[in-house]
């Protein structure tokens, strides 16, 4: 069956060599490929470069591109029917589609529109010329339906920003826990301190004083939700005025993260608090909201959502106050797989409603001649703010926090606030020049891992909910341990699965008095464990299962089903802050023993990798009969949310990894041809392509491939004006 389906997919393959004629080009463009299929696009003008990038992106990732645009605009149900209706409702309620329209109209410059317009023209040129529809369209009986205007693509930027802006979930959960369990319990379970949830990333840079070559090394492994194909598309882009290599996203031109011949850069999410919930008081007729000046009319949006198989769209009424849209549902789980209705009226104020990213920033970043110019470029990043690290061939390294972070008249953004008193408004943004930054530090190390980056005595508030510092502390310790780092040592750090969260808990838990032989054996194994979450570790499996069982035993009944499901998404907070505090204050030993029995039964002698298997599957793999074709890889996977080698999982979906390094990249500024990278599967989104999953084994075994500019060409396609 899979062979027949693969044969169906083959006619839509993008050509790797030969000649392709397309209207819209000014001059011929060369698309070379290395043995891994990485496109190296060379054009004689920037306009043709962006056009050709659009052609190649559509050729490799057309269905993925359309799906992401639909997710961003709340139009998935036109394809998937009732299955995605709740997702569309949530997207339309928070207003990513409306934000995209505003951003394209108000914040995109002429340069942005010109650049992105050429990219979209390339996408359209391939759709018009492709010899066959990608197999997804054949199986779903659909025609490609991508918008030609900029608004939907600006919504895609908003969706990316939204996925990195999750503090509102923390605020909401604190308010709900306050009401159910009391504020004192909430402050234990969800403390206002460095411990957050959601997706993250690692990046670091070391100066030449710490490397074998005497030149800087830069490493980046951004953590994103598991998808197939992955969000990143590896590319080399060349035209007069622009030369860069790295990863791009499928909805915009240019290189997002990577290197030029002069400098390299990487990014992690700041996890700044850029979203606040305002509890609102509505008039009895639900047509106005109470403000400090009196009643103000609500803004009403009538959203029309097409649902496949239904003759007419459904109408969703979205109400909006001066703070933002009124939410009707909260979310649960890292992957937001569950929605729950809200019993209070909360409006969402989010920085991403104002601005996110603009396409032409990719040019500004690549053209920077030094760190000062690089700072100027990246400080234009609005939402979601990113921690950028920088290194150049002249030997300099640097760090810059970016993003629009609100200044509040009162409050710290950790709980919902009254919307009617006028005392908690956003009154501006932290000035870009006041955001943390560093240049050529004396110790030669700069590293971030979604940790608290606010220096001691910092006069502004970027956030109070950051990720725990465990990953960052482990990175710095490994970097500081030697002064002869090279690409291999950087990769070894990226693959490290030792968890600094384990020892404090192990000390308390392993001291438990056992009542059975099975408990005694389990506790002895944990006492001798090295805290390494490697895939072949049975101790890691037991530890993880025990933590989950403790969480369930102590709080599932007390919180209730929906609230506990939401709290499970904050496993990092429970692991790193709540449970250690509770154990120090003593937890009922019988409950801990009962949870240990639960864990022993669940694990049944299996290793962490057997429980924690990374499945890289296309969305259509959920359809019976299509699993084999659309599953690119199933990999026993190590790590968790607290290890450098990220393997965070959504407890609502078991132990399957949900957040992983979407690319591992290391740039050697002593010789960029020594640089290395790897993605989880491959360049292509077509299961008939040899590059659909050809990097999976490399990724699974901790390997990498060359990532310089001049890898030998294995195939060359010429795209000429037609």
C-alpha positions in Angstrom: 0.0 0.0 0.0 2.7 2.5 1.0 4.6 1.7 -2.3 1.5 2.5 -4.3 1.0 5.8 -2.4 4.6 6.7 -2.8 4.2 6.2 -6.5 1.2 8.6 -6.4 3.4 11.1 -4.7 6.3 10.9 -7.1 4.9 12.9 -10.0 4.7 16.0 -7.8 8.4 15.9 -6.9 10.3 19.2 -7.3 13.0 18.7 -9.9 16.6 18.5 -8.6 18.3 19.1 -11.9 17.7 20.0 -15.5 15.9 23.2 -16.7 12.7 24.8 -15.5 11.1 27.8 -17.2 8.8 30.0 -15.2 7.3 33.4 -16.0 8.3 36.1 -13.5 12.1 35.9 -13.5 14.3 38.6 -14.8 17.3 36.3 -15.3 18.2 32.6 -14.8 18.7 31.3 -11.3 20.9 28.3 -10.3 19.6 25.9 -7.6 22.4 23.5 -6.7 21.9 20.6 -4.2 24.4 18.9 -1.9 24.1 15.2 -1.2 21.5 16.0 1.5 19.3 18.0 -0.9 20.1 21.4 0.7 19.2 24.0 -2.0 21.9 26.5 -2.8 20.1 29.3 -4.7 22.2 31.8 -6.7 20.6 34.7 -8.4 21.7 37.9 -10.1 19.3 40.1 -8.1 17.6 40.1 -4.8 14.2 40.2 -6.6 15.0 37.0 -8.4 16.5 35.4 -5.3 13.2 35.9 -3.3 11.2 34.6 -6.3 13.3 31.5 -6.6 13.1 30.9 -2.8 9.3 31.0 -3.2 9.5 28.5 -6.1 11.8 26.1 -4.1 9.7 26.4 -0.9 6.5 25.6 -2.7 8.1 22.8 -4.6 9.3 21.1 -1.3 6.7 22.3 1.2 3.5 23.4 -0.5 1.0 21.5 1.7 2.9 22.5 4.8 2.8 26.1 3.8 -0.9 26.0 3.1 -1.6 24.2 6.4 0.3 26.8 8.4 -1.4 29.7 6.7 -4.8 28.1 7.4 -3.8 27.5 11.1 -2.8 31.2 11.3 -6.0 32.5 9.7 -8.5 30.1 11.3 -9.5 28.3 8.1 -8.4 24.7 8.9 -12.0 23.5 9.0 -12.5 24.2 5.3 -10.2 21.2 4.9 -10.6 19.0 8.0 -14.2 19.8 9.0 -15.4 19.4 12.5 -12.0 18.0 13.6 -10.3 21.4 13.6 -13.4 23.6 14.3 -12.4 24.4 17.9 -8.9 25.3 16.7 -10.4 27.8 14.2 -12.7 29.2 16.8 -9.7 29.8 19.2 -7.6 31.4 16.4 -10.4 33.7 15.3 -11.2 34.6 18.9 -7.6 35.7 19.8 -7.5 37.4 16.4 -4.4 36.2 14.6 -6.2 36.7 11.3 -7.1 40.3 12.3 -3.6 41.0 13.6 -2.2 39.8 10.2 -4.4 42.2 8.3 -3.3 45.1 10.6 0.4 44.3 10.4 0.5 44.0 6.6 -1.4 47.3 6.3 0.3 49.3 9.1 3.7 47.9 10.1 5.1 46.3 6.9 7.2 48.8 4.9 7.4 49.1 1.2 10.6 47.0 1.4 8.7 44.3 3.2 5.9 44.2 0.7 8.3 44.2 -2.3 10.4 41.4 -0.8 7.5 39.2 0.2 5.6 39.9 -2.9 8.4 38.4 -5.0 8.4 35.3 -2.7 4.6 34.9 -3.1 5.0 35.3 -6.9 7.5 32.4 -6.8 5.1 30.2 -4.8 2.3 31.0 -7.3 4.6 30.3 -10.3 5.3 26.8 -9.0 1.7 26.1 -8.3 0.8 27.1 -11.9 3.7 25.0 -13.3 3.8 21.9 -11.1 3.3 18.6 -13.0 1.0 17.1 -10.4 -0.6 18.0 -7.1 1.3 16.9 -3.9 -0.2 13.7 -2.6 -1.9 15.4 0.3 -4.2 17.2 -2.1 -4.9 14.0 -4.0 -5.8 12.1 -0.8 -8.0 15.0 0.5 -9.5 15.7 -2.9 -8.5 19.3 -2.7 -6.8 22.0 -4.9 -4.1 24.2 -3.5 -5.7 27.3 -2.2 -3.1 29.8 -1.0 -3.8 33.5 -0.6 -1.9 36.0 -2.9 -2.1 38.9 -0.5 0.3 39.7 2.4 -2.2 39.5 5.2 -2.4 35.7 5.6 1.4 35.6 5.7 1.6 38.3 8.3 -0.8 36.2 10.3 1.7 33.4 10.0 4.2 35.6 11.7 1.6 36.3 14.4 1.0 32.5 14.9 4.7 32.0 15.3 4.8 34.8 17.9 1.7 33.4 19.7 3.3 30.0 20.1 6.2 31.7 21.9 4.0 34.0 24.1 2.4 31.7 26.8 2.5 33.7 30.0 -1.3 34.4 29.8 -1.8 30.7 30.4 0.2 31.0 33.7 -1.9 34.0 34.8 -5.1 32.2 34.1 -4.1 29.0 35.9 -3.0 31.0 38.9 -6.4 32.6 39.1 -8.2 29.3 38.8 -6.0 27.6 41.4 -6.5 30.6 43.7 -10.2 30.1 43.5 -10.1 26.3 43.9 -7.2 25.7 46.4 -6.4 29.1 47.8 -3.6 31.5 47.1 -1.1 30.0 49.5 -1.4 26.6 47.7 -1.1 28.3 44.3 2.0 30.0 45.4 3.6 26.7 46.1 2.3 24.9 43.0 2.9 27.8 40.6 5.4 30.1 42.2 6.3 33.5 40.8 9.9 32.7 40.2 12.1 31.4 37.4 10.1 28.3 36.3 8.0 28.3 33.2 6.5 26.0 30.6 6.1 25.7 26.8 8.7 25.6 24.1 12.2 27.0 24.4 15.7 26.8 22.9 19.4 26.8 23.6 22.1 29.1 22.1 25.6 30.0 23.1 28.8 31.5 21.8 32.4 31.2 22.9 35.2 33.5 22.2 38.5 32.5 20.5 40.1 32.3 23.9 38.1 29.1 24.5 38.5 27.4 21.2 41.2 25.4 19.5 41.1 27.6 16.4 41.4 30.9 18.3 38.1 32.1 16.7 34.6 32.0 18.0 32.1 29.2 17.8 28.4 29.6 17.9 25.8 26.9 18.6 22.0 27.1 18.4 19.3 24.4 18.7 15.9 26.1 18.7 13.2 23.9 20.3 9.9 23.8 18.6 6.9 21.5 18.5 7.4 18.2 16.7 6.2 18.3 13.1 6.9 16.5 9.9 8.2 18.1 7.8 9.9 20.3 10.4 9.3 24.1 10.3 12.8 24.8 9.2 14.0 24.6 5.6 17.8 24.6 5.2 19.0 26.9 2.4 22.0 28.7 1.0 21.0 32.1 -0.5 23.2 34.2 -2.8 22.7 37.4 -4.7 24.4 40.7 -5.0 23.9 42.3 -1.5 22.9 39.1 0.3 24.7 35.9 1.1 23.5 33.7 4.0 23.2 30.1 5.0 21.0 28.5 7.6 17.3 27.8 8.1 14.3 29.6 6.7 10.6 29.2 7.6 8.2 28.2 4.8 6.1 31.4 4.8 8.7 34.1 4.3 11.9 34.8 2.4 15.5 35.1 3.7 17.4 33.2 6.3 16.0 33.2 9.8 18.9 31.7 11.8 22.4 31.1 10.4 25.5 32.7 9.1 26.9 35.1 6.4 30.6 35.0 5.4 31.1 37.6 8.1 29.0 36.7 11.1 26.7 34.0 12.6 23.7 34.4 14.8 21.3 32.2 16.8 18.2 32.9 18.9 16.2 31.6 21.9 12.8 32.8 23.1 13.1 35.5 25.8 9.8 34.2 27.4 9.1 37.8 28.2 5.7 38.6 29.7 3.9 40.1 26.7 0.4 39.0 27.4 -1.9 40.1 30.2 -5.5 39.1 31.1 -7.9 41.8 32.2 -11.0 40.8 34.0 -13.8 42.8 32.5 -17.3 43.9 33.7 -19.9 43.9 31.0 -23.2 45.8 31.0 -26.3 43.6 31.4 -26.9 43.7 27.6 -23.4 42.5 26.9 -22.9 45.5 24.5 -20.5 47.6 26.6 -17.7 47.2 29.0 -17.1 49.2 32.2 -14.1 51.5 32.1 -12.7 54.2 34.5 -14.6 56.8 32.3 -17.8 54.8 32.2 -19.4 52.3 29.8 -17.6 51.9 26.5 -19.2 50.0 23.6 -17.6 46.6 22.7 -16.2 46.1 19.3 -17.9 43.1 17.6 -16.3 40.9 15.0 -18.5 38.5 13.0 -16.1 35.7 12.0 -17.3 33.4 9.2 -15.8 29.9 9.5 -16.2 27.5 6.6 -16.6 23.9 7.6 -16.0 21.2 5.0 -19.2 19.4 4.1 -21.5 22.3 5.2 -23.2 24.5 2.7 -22.9 27.7 4.6 -20.1 29.0 6.9 -20.8 29.1 10.7 -20.8 32.6 12.3 -18.6 33.2 15.4 -19.2 36.4 17.3 -16.0 37.8 18.9 -16.3 40.6 21.4 -13.4 43.0 22.0 -12.8 45.6 24.7 -10.1 48.3 24.6 -7.7 45.7 26.0 -8.3 43.1 23.4 -10.5 40.2 22.5 -12.6 38.5 25.2 -11.5 34.9 25.6 -14.1 32.1 25.9 -11.7 29.2 26.4 -8.4 28.4 28.1 -6.0 25.7 26.8 -4.3 22.7 28.4 -1.1 20.9 27.5 2.1 22.0 25.9 0.5 21.3 22.5 -2.8 22.9 23.5 -4.7 19.8 22.7 -7.6 20.6 25.0 -9.8 23.6 25.5 -11.8 24.4 28.6 -14.6 27.1 28.9 -13.9 30.1 31.1 -16.4 31.2 33.8 -15.0 34.7 34.0 -14.8 37.5 31.4 -11.2 38.0 30.5 -9.9 40.2 27.7 -6.4 39.5 26.3 -3.8 42.3 25.9 -1.0 40.9 23.8 2.0 42.6 22.3 1.6 40.5 19.1 -1.6 42.4 18.3 0.6 45.5 17.8 3.5 44.0 15.8 5.5 40.9 15.3 8.3 40.5 12.7 8.8 42.0 9.3 10.2 40.1 6.3 13.0 42.6 5.4 14.6 42.2 8.8 16.3 39.1 7.3 18.2 41.5 4.9 19.2 43.9 7.7 20.6 41.1 9.9 22.6 39.6 7.0 24.0 43.0 5.9 25.2 44.1 9.3 28.9 45.0 9.1 29.6 44.7 12.9 27.9 44.0 16.2 26.6 47.5 16.5 24.8 47.3 13.1 23.6 43.8 14.1 22.0 45.2 17.3 20.3 47.9 15.3 18.8 45.3 13.0 17.5 42.8 15.6 16.2 45.5 17.9 13.4 45.9 15.4 12.1 42.5 16.5 8.8 43.1 18.2 7.0 39.9 19.2 8.0 37.4 20.3 11.2 38.8 21.7 14.3 36.7 21.2 17.7 36.3 22.8 20.2 36.7 20.0 23.9 35.6 20.2 26.4 36.8 17.7 29.9 35.9 16.5 32.0 37.3 13.7 35.2 36.4 11.8 36.9 39.3 13.4 36.7 37.5 16.7 33.9 39.4 18.4 31.0 37.8 20.3 27.8 39.5 21.6 24.3 39.1 23.1 21.2 41.1 22.7 17.7 40.7 24.2 15.0 41.9 21.9 11.2 42.4 21.7 8.5 44.8 22.8 8.0 44.3 26.5 5.3 46.3 28.2 5.6 48.9 31.0 2.7 48.5 33.4 1.2 51.3 35.4 0.8 48.7 38.2 1.1 45.0 38.7 3.6 42.5 37.6 1.7 40.5 35.0 1.5 37.3 37.1 -2.3 37.2 37.7 -5.3 38.7 35.9 -6.1 42.3 36.9 -9.2 44.5 36.9 -9.9 46.0 33.5 -12.2 48.7 34.9 -10.1 50.6 37.3 -7.6 52.2 34.9 -4.7 51.3 37.2 -3.2 48.4 35.4 -2.8 49.7 31.8 0.2 49.3 29.6 1.8 52.8 29.4 4.6 52.1 27.0 7.4 49.7 26.2 10.8 49.1 27.7 13.1 51.2 25.5 15.2 49.0 23.1 18.4 50.5 24.4 17.5 49.5 27.9 17.2 45.8 27.0 20.0 43.5 28.3 23.0 43.1 26.1 26.7 42.1 26.2 29.8 42.4 24.0 33.1 40.5 24.2 32.7 39.4 27.9 35.9 38.7 29.8 35.2 35.0 30.4 34.5 34.5 26.7 31.1 32.8 27.2 27.5 34.0 26.4 24.7 31.5 26.7 20.9 31.6 27.1 18.3 28.8 27.5 15.0 30.7 28.2 16.4 31.5 31.7 16.0 34.8 33.5 18.2 37.2 31.6 17.4 40.3 33.8 20.7 41.4 35.4 20.8 42.1 39.2 19.3 45.5 39.9 17.7 45.7 36.4 15.2 48.6 36.7 12.6 47.2 34.3 10.3 44.1 34.4 10.7 41.8 31.4 9.0 38.9 33.1 8.7 37.0 36.4 8.0 33.6 34.8 11.1 32.2 33.0 12.2 28.7 32.5 14.3 27.1 35.2 18.0 27.8 34.9 19.1 24.2 34.7 19.8 24.0 31.0 21.7 27.3 31.0 23.7 26.3 34.1 24.7 23.0 32.6 25.7 24.7 29.3 27.9 27.2 31.1 29.6 24.5 33.2 30.4 22.4 30.2 31.7 25.4 28.3 33.9 26.6 31.2 35.4 23.2 31.7 37.9 23.6 28.8 39.5 26.2 26.5 40.0 24.1 23.4 36.4 23.8 22.1 35.7 22.8 18.5 32.7 21.8 16.5 32.8 18.3 18.0 32.7 19.6 21.6 29.9 22.0 20.8 27.8 19.1 19.3 28.6 17.0 22.4 27.1 19.7 24.6 24.0 19.9 22.4 23.6 16.2 22.9 24.0 16.3 26.7 21.1 14.6 28.6 22.2 15.1 32.3 19.4 16.8 34.3 20.4 19.2 37.1 16.8 19.0 38.3 17.3 15.4 39.4 19.8 15.5 42.3 17.7 17.7 44.7 14.7 15.5 44.2 16.6 12.2 44.3 18.0 13.1 47.7 14.5 13.4 49.2 12.8 10.6 47.2 15.4 8.0 47.5 15.4 8.4 51.3 11.8 7.1 51.4 11.5 4.0 53.6 10.4 1.1 51.3 7.7 -1.3 52.3 8.2 -3.9 49.6 11.1 -5.6 47.8 10.0 -3.9 44.5 10.2 -0.5 46.2 13.5 -1.3 47.8 15.0 -2.3 44.5 13.6 0.8 42.7 15.0 3.2 45.3 18.4 1.6 45.2 18.6 2.0 41.5 17.7 5.7 41.7 20.3 6.3 44.5 23.0 5.0 42.1 21.7 6.8 39.1 23.9 9.5 37.4 20.9 11.7 36.6 21.4 11.1 32.9 18.2 11.1 30.9 19.7 9.0 28.1 17.4 6.9 26.0 18.7 3.5 27.3 18.3 4.4 31.0 15.7 2.4 33.0 16.3 4.8 35.9 15.3 7.8 33.9 12.0 6.0 32.9 11.3 5.2 36.6 12.1 8.7 37.7 9.8 10.3 35.1 7.0 7.9 35.8 7.3 8.5 39.6 7.1 12.3 39.2 4.0 11.9 37.1 2.4 9.5 39.5 3.2 11.8 42.5 1.6 14.7 40.6 -1.5 12.6 39.9 -1.8 11.2 43.4 -1.5 14.5 45.1 -3.5 16.8 42.9 -5.7 15.1 40.3 -8.7 14.7 42.6 -8.2 18.0 44.5 -8.0 20.0 41.3 -10.6 18.2 39.2 -10.2 16.9 35.7 -10.0 20.1 33.7 -7.8 22.1 36.1 -5.4 19.2 36.6 -5.1 18.8 32.9 -4.1 22.4 32.6 -1.6 22.1 35.5 0.0 19.1 33.9 1.3 21.4 31.2 3.4 23.0 33.9 5.4 19.9 34.7 8.7 21.9 34.7 7.4 24.1 37.5 6.2 21.1 39.5 9.5 19.3 38.9 11.9 22.2 39.6 10.0 24.3 42.2 6.8 22.9 43.6 7.8 19.3 44.5 11.2 20.2 46.0 9.4 22.7 48.3 6.8 20.2 49.3 9.3 17.5 50.0 11.3 19.9 52.1 8.1 20.5 54.1 7.3 16.8 54.1 4.8 14.9 51.9 2.8 12.0 53.1 5.1 9.0 52.7 2.2 6.6 51.9 1.3 8.7 49.0 4.9 8.7 47.7 5.0 4.9 48.1 1.7 4.4 46.3 3.0 6.7 43.5 6.2 4.6 43.3 4.1 1.5 43.0 2.2 3.2 40.1 5.5 4.0 38.4 7.0 0.6 38.8 3.9 -1.0 37.2 3.8 1.6 34.4 7.5 1.3 33.5 7.6 -2.5 33.8 11.4 -2.6 33.3 11.4 -0.5 30.2 14.0 2.2 29.3 13.3 5.9 29.0 13.6 5.7 25.2 11.0 2.9 25.0 8.5 5.2 26.8 9.8 8.4 25.3 9.8 7.5 21.5 10.0 10.4 19.1 7.5 9.9 16.3 8.1 12.2 13.3 4.8 12.0 11.5 3.0 14.1 9.0 -0.5 15.2 10.0 -2.1 12.8 7.6 -0.4 9.9 9.4 -3.4 9.9 11.7 -5.6 8.6 8.9 -5.8 4.7 9.0 -3.8 3.2 6.3 -1.5 6.2 5.8 0.6 5.7 8.9 3.5 4.0 7.2 3.8 6.4 4.3 3.6 9.6 6.4 5.7 8.5 9.4 9.3 9.6 8.7 10.9 8.1 11.8 10.3 6.6 15.2 13.3 7.1 17.5 13.9 6.1 21.1 14.7 9.5 22.5 16.6 10.8 25.5 16.3 14.0 27.4 13.4 16.0 28.9 12.6 19.6 29.4 15.5 20.1 31.8 18.3 18.7 29.7 20.3 20.5 27.1 19.2 17.9 24.6 15.6 18.9 24.7 13.0 16.2 24.9 10.0 17.9 26.6 6.7 16.0 26.5 3.1 16.8 26.9 1.8 14.8 29.9 -1.7 14.8 28.4 -0.4 12.7 25.5 1.8 10.4 27.5 5.6 10.4 27.2 6.0 11.0 23.5 8.4 14.0 22.9 6.5 17.1 21.9 9.2 19.7 21.8 12.6 18.9 20.3 15.6 20.7 18.7 14.1 21.5 15.3 17.7 22.0 14.0 21.1 21.6 15.6 23.6 24.1 14.1 27.2 24.9 15.0 29.0 27.7 13.2 32.8 27.9 13.2 34.0 31.4 12.6 37.6 30.2 12.1 36.5 28.4 9.0 32.8 28.3 8.1 33.3 25.2 6.0 33.9 23.3 9.3 30.3 24.3 10.4 27.8 21.5 11.0 24.1 21.1 11.2 21.3 18.5 11.2 17.5 18.5 11.1 15.2 15.7 12.4 14.3 14.3 9.0 15.1 16.1 5.8 14.6 19.0 3.3 11.6 17.7 1.5 7.9 17.4 2.5 7.2 14.8 -0.2 7.4 11.2 1.1 8.6 10.1 -2.4 11.7 12.3 -2.1 15.1 10.8 -1.2 15.3 13.8 1.1 12.1 13.2 3.0 13.9 11.5 6.0 17.5 11.1 5.0 18.8 13.0 8.0 16.8 11.0 10.6 19.5 8.5 11.3 22.1 11.3 11.7 19.8 13.1 14.1 18.9 10.1 16.1 22.5 9.0 16.6 23.8 12.5 17.5 25.5 13.0 14.1 25.7 16.0 11.9 26.5 17.0 8.3 28.6 19.8 6.8 27.0 23.2 6.8 29.4 25.4 5.0 28.7 27.5 1.9 30.7 25.4 -0.5 29.6 21.8 -0.2 30.1 20.0 -3.6 27.1 20.0 -5.8 25.3 16.7 -6.4 22.7 18.2 -8.7 21.9 21.5 -10.4 18.6 23.0 -11.5 18.4 26.1 -13.7 15.3 28.2 -13.4 15.0 30.5 -16.4 12.5 33.1 -17.5 9.7 31.5 -19.4 
